[in-house]
Each structure stands twice: as C-alpha cells, then as structure tokens.
Amino acid sequence: MKSKQRVTDLRVMSDDQLNDEVLRLKKEQFNLRFQRATGQLENTSRVREVRRGIARAKTIASQKRATAKKG
C-alpha cells in the first residue's frame, strides 16, 4: 500500500522535482553506505528501500520523457 502511494506522489512531480528527489536519495544512499562501513548502521533494510526508491524515481522520469517526445 505504501509503495503505490509513493508512486502516485512521484508521478505528479515535475521533471525538476524528480531530479531533486533522485539527488536526495543518492545522498541518503551515500550516508547509509558510510554508516555501514563504520558499523553504525542499525536499519539495514533502509539501504534496499533507498536503492529501490532511486530506481522508481528514475523509471518514472524516463517514462515522462518518453511520453513528452511522443506527444
């Protein structure tokens, strides 16, 4: 349920907002990797969630670009 809500939130974002979201998630991913390397990471499942969030945002951005080229 949470995933579908997240997807609808991403679909209403503009291209710039999607790029900002990807950038924010990549920064978070970097911080999580740093925490893992130093042994401070407590919520290991967050790494997977962030990675999938990046992929989700990039996919929606590319879909928007493809529809913009068509129409």
CORLIN-V964007 format. One record per backbone hydrogen bond with DSSP energy under -0.5 kcal/mol. NH is the residue of the N-H (numbers start at 1). CO is the residue of the C=O. If there is no record, write none. Layout:
nh=NH co=CO
nh=NH co=CO
This chain:
nh=5 co=1
nh=6 co=2
nh=7 co=3
nh=8 co=4
nh=9 co=5
nh=10 co=6
nh=11 co=7
nh=12 co=8
nh=13 co=10
nh=18 co=14
nh=19 co=15
nh=20 co=16
nh=21 co=17
nh=22 co=18
nh=23 co=19
nh=24 co=20
nh=25 co=21
nh=26 co=22
nh=27 co=23
nh=28 co=24
nh=29 co=25
nh=30 co=26
nh=31 co=27
nh=32 co=28
nh=33 co=29
nh=34 co=30
nh=35 co=31
nh=36 co=32
nh=37 co=33
nh=38 co=34
nh=39 co=35
nh=39 co=36
nh=40 co=35
nh=41 co=35
nh=44 co=42
nh=46 co=43
nh=47 co=44
nh=48 co=44
nh=49 co=45
nh=50 co=46
nh=51 co=47
nh=52 co=48
nh=53 co=49
nh=54 co=50
nh=55 co=51
nh=56 co=52
nh=57 co=53
nh=58 co=54
nh=59 co=55
nh=60 co=56
nh=61 co=57
nh=62 co=58
nh=63 co=59
nh=64 co=60
nh=65 co=61
nh=66 co=62
nh=67 co=63
nh=68 co=64
nh=69 co=65
nh=70 co=66
nh=71 co=67
